[in-house]
Amino acid sequence: MDFNPAILWLAALVIFIIIEIATVGLATIWFAGGALIAEIAVLLHAPFWLQVVLFFTVSFILLLFTRPLAVKYINKNRVKTNVDSLIGKQAVVIEPIDNVKGEGRVRVQGMEWMARTQDDSEKPAVDDVVNIQAVKGVKLIVTEVKN
């Protein structure tokens, strides 16, 4: 049985597309593009070394130029879950927050969290409303809501 590069590139193309469909994470789509161009090169009777060069070159170019755009738009509508969903929400101070003393608690969505402010000079009092800016370990990093 003779080596047939047309079957090689077609098989690679199919495998990369199957992996892409299975993962839905933009893992192999660039290599599928490279395999497609290499398959076209086979049909144009290009030598095998040129097919390989085209495969790697096209895959690299697609990866380099389209991945940043794809990642930006693919993850745009990702629903934040668990702790990430708290960022941007408001909480109510239930124990005065003082970074220097290492004290402070807030309540958000019915749960109590340790809290610290971004700025040591901020010292929200009980019943103040704060914005959640970040989560560091088990502490919420908050800022006072300006009236």
C-alpha positions as CSV (number, residue, x, y, z in Angstrom):
1,M,0.0,0.0,0.0
2,D,1.4,3.3,-1.0
3,F,1.5,6.4,1.2
4,N,-1.3,8.8,0.2
5,P,-0.9,12.3,1.5
6,A,-4.5,13.1,0.4
7,I,-5.8,10.5,2.9
8,L,-3.5,11.8,5.6
9,W,-4.7,15.4,5.3
10,L,-8.3,14.5,5.0
11,A,-8.1,12.2,8.1
12,A,-6.3,15.0,10.0
13,L,-9.0,17.5,8.9
14,V,-11.8,15.2,10.1
15,I,-10.1,14.4,13.4
16,F,-9.5,18.1,14.1
17,I,-13.1,18.9,13.3
18,I,-14.4,16.1,15.5
19,I,-12.1,17.2,18.4
20,E,-13.4,20.8,17.9
21,I,-17.0,19.7,18.0
22,A,-16.4,17.6,21.1
23,T,-14.5,20.3,23.1
24,V,-16.3,23.4,21.9
25,G,-13.3,25.3,23.2
26,L,-11.4,26.4,20.1
27,A,-8.8,23.8,20.6
28,T,-8.1,22.5,17.1
29,I,-9.9,24.6,14.6
30,W,-6.7,26.3,13.5
31,F,-5.1,23.0,12.7
32,A,-8.2,22.0,10.7
33,G,-7.7,25.1,8.6
34,G,-4.0,24.0,8.0
35,A,-5.1,20.5,7.1
36,L,-7.6,21.9,4.6
37,I,-5.0,24.0,2.9
38,A,-2.6,21.0,2.8
39,E,-5.4,18.9,1.3
40,I,-5.9,21.6,-1.4
41,A,-2.1,21.5,-2.0
42,V,-2.3,17.7,-2.6
43,L,-5.1,18.3,-5.2
44,L,-2.7,20.8,-6.9
45,H,0.0,18.1,-6.9
46,A,2.3,20.1,-4.5
47,P,5.2,18.0,-3.1
48,F,4.8,16.6,0.4
49,W,7.3,18.9,2.0
50,L,5.3,21.9,0.8
51,Q,2.1,20.4,2.1
52,V,3.7,20.1,5.6
53,V,5.1,23.6,5.4
54,L,1.6,24.9,4.4
55,F,-0.1,23.0,7.2
56,F,2.2,24.4,9.9
57,T,2.3,27.9,8.4
58,V,-1.5,28.3,7.9
59,S,-2.2,26.7,11.3
60,F,0.2,29.2,13.0
61,I,-1.1,32.2,11.1
62,L,-4.7,31.3,12.0
63,L,-3.8,30.7,15.6
64,L,-1.8,33.9,15.9
65,F,-4.4,36.3,14.2
66,T,-7.8,34.8,15.1
67,R,-7.4,33.3,18.5
68,P,-7.4,36.6,20.4
69,L,-10.5,37.7,18.6
70,A,-12.2,34.4,19.1
71,V,-11.5,34.2,22.8
72,K,-12.7,37.8,23.2
73,Y,-16.1,37.1,21.6
74,I,-16.6,33.5,22.6
75,N,-16.3,34.1,26.4
76,K,-18.2,37.4,26.2
77,N,-21.5,35.9,27.3
78,R,-20.1,33.4,29.8
79,V,-22.4,33.3,32.9
80,K,-20.4,33.9,36.0
81,T,-21.0,31.3,38.7
82,N,-20.3,30.9,42.4
83,V,-17.9,33.5,43.8
84,D,-17.4,35.2,40.5
85,S,-21.1,36.1,40.4
86,L,-20.6,38.3,43.5
87,I,-18.3,40.8,41.8
88,G,-20.1,44.0,41.0
89,K,-23.0,43.3,43.4
90,Q,-23.7,45.3,46.6
91,A,-23.5,44.0,50.1
92,V,-24.6,45.4,53.5
93,V,-22.0,45.8,56.3
94,I,-22.9,43.8,59.4
95,E,-19.6,44.4,61.3
96,P,-17.6,47.6,60.8
97,I,-14.8,47.1,58.3
98,D,-11.3,48.1,59.4
99,N,-8.3,46.7,57.4
100,V,-5.8,47.7,60.1
101,K,-7.6,45.7,62.8
102,G,-8.4,42.9,60.3
103,E,-12.1,43.2,61.1
104,G,-15.3,43.4,59.0
105,R,-18.2,41.4,57.7
106,V,-20.8,41.9,55.1
107,R,-24.0,40.1,54.0
108,V,-24.7,39.5,50.4
109,Q,-27.4,37.2,48.9
110,G,-28.2,36.0,52.5
111,M,-24.6,34.9,53.2
112,E,-22.0,36.4,55.5
113,W,-18.5,37.1,54.3
114,M,-15.4,38.5,55.8
115,A,-14.7,41.8,54.0
116,R,-11.9,44.3,53.6
117,T,-11.8,47.6,51.7
118,Q,-9.5,48.4,48.8
119,D,-8.3,51.5,50.6
120,D,-7.2,51.3,54.2
121,S,-8.7,54.8,54.9
122,E,-12.2,53.6,54.1
123,K,-14.0,52.3,57.2
124,P,-17.6,51.4,56.4
125,A,-19.9,51.2,59.4
126,V,-22.8,48.8,60.1
127,D,-25.7,49.1,57.7
128,D,-23.5,50.9,55.1
129,V,-23.9,49.6,51.5
130,V,-20.6,48.6,49.7
131,N,-19.8,47.4,46.2
132,I,-18.0,44.1,45.8
133,Q,-14.8,44.7,43.7
134,A,-13.0,41.4,44.0
135,V,-12.7,38.2,46.0
136,K,-9.3,37.3,47.6
137,G,-9.4,33.9,49.3
138,V,-12.4,34.0,51.6
139,K,-12.6,37.8,51.8
140,L,-14.6,40.2,49.7
141,I,-12.8,43.3,48.7
142,V,-15.3,46.2,48.8
143,T,-15.6,49.9,48.3
144,E,-18.0,52.3,49.9
145,V,-21.0,53.4,47.8
146,K,-20.8,57.1,47.3
147,N,-24.1,59.0,47.7
